[in-house]
Amino acid sequence: MNGQQILGLHHITAIAGDAQRNYDFYTKTMGLRMVKKTVNFDDPGTYHFYYGNEQGTPGTILTFFPWEGIGQGRTGTGMATEIGYSVPAGSLDFWKDRFTRLNVPFTDVNERFGETCFSFTDSDGLNLALLVPKEADNREGWETGEIKGDVATRGFHSATLSLVKIDPTAKVLTDIFGYRLLSQEGNRYRFITDATPNAAIIDLLELPDGKPGRNAAGTNHHIAFRVANEADQMEYREKVLSKGLQITQKIDRDYFFSLYFREPGGVLFEIATDNPGFTVDEPLAELGSHLKLPRQFEPARADIERILPPLHQ
Ligand code: ZN
């Protein structure tokens, strides 16, 4: 065996409608830090927003393509259907009060694998959850004026994937990525990697009669798994190919390097590196405060800035 391991989740990417509404929800309601404001590298007339902790540490990064007027998607099988954030013990009442005041829809508090949690939806109807992990999450949360460190989200706890049949996806997690089945509750199967203490959980929800999801506003686009560097990433590329699956070449995303493949259950997976990180083109204190463009689009900056909707930060 080589030393490389999948280090849990790197980032999750979802689709939003209105850019300003998405920005307000994640930075104000949720209190995340915008760590990068850039454009969709494949469609530079559209923003790409990254939200996370202070540094945008892998395992805390939620990203959005806000496409104005895209219409509502449908959450269903073959996609990630819930994004779980880890929060400190005792903070759920704070979040319930806050969501009540800000008209964020949320469920009753319940238990999942012995952990208290509740679910809620963002301003586009995207499914999220707050979960209190059994073992305290030692990651530092980003503080805002209204959300202090004792209640702030710590980063991802888990992602849930909905599937007609879990077996082919489970095999990717166990045989390629090194996860193991931890526990089962009804049709929810919890997989975990021991390679990292955080963002280490993937829940597979088996829905034999589930309708396929449709990607548009309020749905997840892909989930990215974390590797330390490009050498490890290339070893995973070989592993994926050896299982007879298609996978892209390495793509430079400026803040990490990416590989993409569609797992047999239909979910788009990415394998993304820690390097080089978000401080590659902005100092830590200024992350997210400037519109950053990949080098190839710099000559078109004026046009791009004119097309993008204004964003009040
Ligand atoms: Zn991605």
Boltz pocket constraint, residues with backbone or C-beta under 6 A from the ligand:
constraints:
  - pocket:
      binder: B
      contacts: [[A, 11], [A, 13], [A, 222], [A, 224], [A, 270]]
      max_distance: 6.0
